[in-house]
């Protein structure tokens, strides 16, 4: 089994910073892609950023230039550095890890961590 444990959420004022961490443990040695999604109240879950095992990154336009995703492959851990936070960044942030096994994609999710940005 695979477990993803997130940490680092909290309450911060607009313009502040937070760093999220997601550590994966279990039977998977390496994930093809790890990333962060978020879901605000009344809205659909959206991709924030993801990073491949080779280091290729992708960001939603609204966070480009403010958020940075990184990963430590040896620790199976992904990070999200969030700077210049805005109230609209308020959401539950979920970690996701994907692995391809013989052409079949398997997705794993964390339990979520709340990020609240006050104005």
PECOR-V625256 format. One record per helix or strand of 3 or more residues. SS is the DSSP state (@ for helix, = for strand). FROM is the first residue (numbers start at 1). LEN is the number of residues. Records with the same first field share a line. If there is no record, write none. Layout:
# PECOR-V625256
SS: FROM-LEN, FROM-LEN
This chain:
# PECOR-V625256
=: 2-6, 10-4, 18-9, 33-7, 46-7, 57-3, 67-6, 77-6, 91-11, 104-6, 113-6
@: 61-3, 73-3, 87-3
